[in-house]
Amino acid sequence: MTFTVHQPKGSETPLVVEIPHAGLDLDAESLATLAAPASAIGQDADLYVDELYAGAADLGATVLVAHTSRYLCDLNRSEHDVDSLSLRGGQGRAAPHGLVWRQTTDERPALHGPLEPRELERRLELYYRPYHRTLSALLAAKRARFGFAVLLCAHSMPSVGKSAAGENGRPRADVVPGTRGRTSADPHLIEVPDRLAREAGLSVVHDDPYRGGFSTAHYGRPGQGTHAVQVELSRRLYMDEQTLARRPEGFARLRGWCDALVERLGATRVA
């Protein structure tokens, strides 16, 4: 399976939690094109985020977890967000972190060479489109049952910004909710992660440096009954960013925080 859906247990809520970047899987065809080192595959994944939200189904949420690496295709990008420079014979703007990354976050090559268009289509058909068809169906089912749906786009981030991203090694907040300028969800939902972070003594900055990716922008249409909030968690809170090992005490504390986030988002009603 390229992804798993965990159905809610107990009393169902309007919440869907999607975790697109925790996976590490790459198929043989993708490995043949990959120049990124194994360390980059781990460092550029949202490691353990699926474990941080492992209690979400018990709290009534539906959870969608991708198992594939973002180096196969990035599920939090539009399928049209293709850096044509990475396609054989293509020309166009440089976008190294589009649907198929051609550069690691450390600015090393991710691909051995230009990607064949048929290889891109293979990845779309086998991995990208089934994931988003499933996510769309889960949200539609929530709207049918509750009159609205809430999407939590669950991510993690390096604790320090990359110079390539223009952050020049700037430390990031512990929690970064992203709602596309507070437009992708009802204000009551947008306030939930901000308030929870402050209550837990965690630093929080909204929309900086992440305003919400493709899923937040594409599905977050409050006027049509779907509200989306992206939440980025600093990896320093729960893991060693060099060895990629969990920090047990921090991990347990943050998992409790994620449970509280899921519970409050699921209980928040919107007009």
N, C-alpha and C positions, 0 to 999 in steps of 0.2 A: 504493500500500500504506500502511495506517495503522500497521503495525509490520512488523519483519523478524525472522526467526529465523535465526541463524547456527549451523549445525550444527558439532559438534566435528570437529576435524581430528586425525589421529594417534590416540593412545590415549585413548579416551573416559573421562571421570570422572563421578562422581555429581552434579556441580555444574551448576546452572542459574543464570546471572546475568541478573537482570531490571533493565532501565533504563527506568523509566516516565516520567521527567520531562525528558529531554534534548531533546525535540522542540519545534518552534515552529509546526507546521502548524495552520491553522484553516480550516475550509471556509466557504463563502459564508454559509450560514445562521447559523453561529456568529458570524462577523464582524458580521452585522447586529444582533446583540444586545449586542456588546461595547463597553463604555465605557472599558476599561483602555487606557492609552496603549501604543504599541509598545515603549517603554522597559521597561514593567512586564512585558511578555511575555518579553523577554530576561532581565531581572533575576530574575524568579521561576521561570525554567527552570533545570534542572541542566545548564547549558551544558557541552559537551565531555566529559561523563561517558562517553558512548558511545565517544569517542576514547581516553579514559583506559583503558578496558577493551577496546580493539580487539584486543589480543593474546589474549583469553580463549579464543576458539575454537581457536587454535593450541595452547593448553595443555590441550585436551580438554574444555572446558566447552561447554555449550549456552548461547547468548546470545539474549535477547529484548529488542529495542529498539523502543520506541514512538516514532513520528514526530510525533504530535499534541501540541499545547500543552496544558498542564494547565488552561488557560482554556477549553478545549473541554469536557473533563471530567477530573477528577483520578483517575487509574487506581490511586492508592494510598489510595482511600477505598472504603468499602462503597457499593454502589449504593443503599442505603437511607439513607445519610448525606446527606440532602437538607434544606437549610435551607428550610423551607416558606415563610418570608418572601420567598424569591426566586421563588416560584411564584405565578402570577396567581390571586388570590383566596385564597391560603393564609394561614394564621396559625400561629405557632409560635415556637420558641426561635431566637435569633440565633446562627447558626453560619456565619460568612462564608467559611470555608475548607473547606466540605464537598465533595461530589461536583462541584458547579458553584460555583466561587468567585463571590461577589458583591462582593468587596472585594480590592484588591491588598494586598500586605504593607506598603505605605506608607499603608494605610487610605484609598485612593481608590476610588470606585465602579468595579466591574468590569463591571457590567451597566447598560444604559440603563434597564431597568425589570424588573418581574416576568417571570420566564421562563414561557412557556406549557408546561403539562404534556406536550403532544404533542412539543414540542421536546426536552424532557428525555428522553422515550422514544426519540426518533430517535437521540440521542447514545448512549444505552445500547445500542440495537440495532446501530448501525453501528460503534461504537468500543469501548465498555467491555466488553460481553459477549464479543465475539470475542477480545479480548486475554486475558481471564481464562479463557475456555475453552481457549485455546492454552497458557497458563501451566499450568493444571491438567493438561493432557494431557502436557506435557513432564515435569512432576514424576512423573506416573504411569509414564511410560516409564522414568525413572531408577529408580524403586522396583522395577519389574518386572525390570530388568537387574541392579541392584546390591543389592537388598534394602532400600535406603534412598535418599533424595534429599536434597541440600543446596541451599538457595535463598539466594543472595546478592542482597539488595535494595540496589542501588547508587545512591547519591544524593550530592548536594553541598549545602552550606549556606552562607549568609552568615557571614562571620567574626565578626560582632558581632550579638548578639541584638537583636531589635526591642523597643522599649518596649511596643508593643501586645501582645506575647507575655509581658509581665511580666519581661523580662530587663533592661530599662533600660540598653541599650547595653553589656551585659557581654560581653567577649571570650569566644569559644568556643574549645574545644580544637581541635587540628588534625584529630583523628580522633574521631568519636563512634559507636562500635558500639551498636546497640540490639537488645535481645533480650527485651523485655517483662519486665524484672526477672529476667533470666537463666533464662527458662522456655521459650523458643521453639526451643532447640537443645541438643544434647549439650554438656556443659561443655568437652570437648576442642575443639569447633568454636568455642565462644564465646571461648575464650582466644586463638585464632589472630590476629584483628586487634589485640587488645590487645598481645600479645607483639610482633607485627611493628612496630607503631607505636613501641613503646619501643626496639626494636632500631635503628630508623631515626632515633632522636632526636626523634620527633614527640610532642607532648603528646596524651594520650588520656584521655577521661572516658566511662565507660560509662553509657548510658541518660540522659544529660543534655546537651542538653534534649530529645533525641529517643529514645523508648523502642522505636521500631519502629512503623510505620504499619499499614495494613490488611493488606498482603501478609504482613508478619511475623507478625501475630496470626492471620490466617486460615489460612495455609499452615503455619505453624510448629507442628507437632504431633509432637513427638519420639516419643510413644507410638504414633503411627500411621505412623512411618517417614519423616516429612518434617521436616527441620531448617531453620530460617530465621534468618538473621542480616542485619540492616540495617547498612550502613556509610555514614555521612555524612562527607564530606571537606570541610574548610574551603576555600572558593574562593580565599582569599588565597594558598594554596600554589601555584596554577597559573594564575591569571588576575587581571587588573585588574578589580576589582569595579565600578568606575565606567565605564570604557570598554568593558568586556566582552571585551577582547582577551586572548589567551593570554600568559602569561609563559613564553617558550620553555624557559629553563633549568629553572624549577620544574615545568613541564609534563612534560618528559622525565624528571625525577627521580620525580615522582609516578606516571607511567605505569609505571615500573619497579617501584614499590611495589605498584601494582595487579596487575601480573603475578605478583609474589611472593604476594600475597594469594590470587589465583585458584589458583596452583599448590599452596599449602599447604592450602587448603580442599578442593581436589579430592583431595589425597593423604591427608587425615585420615579414618581409619576409626572408626566408632562401633559400640557393642555392639548 
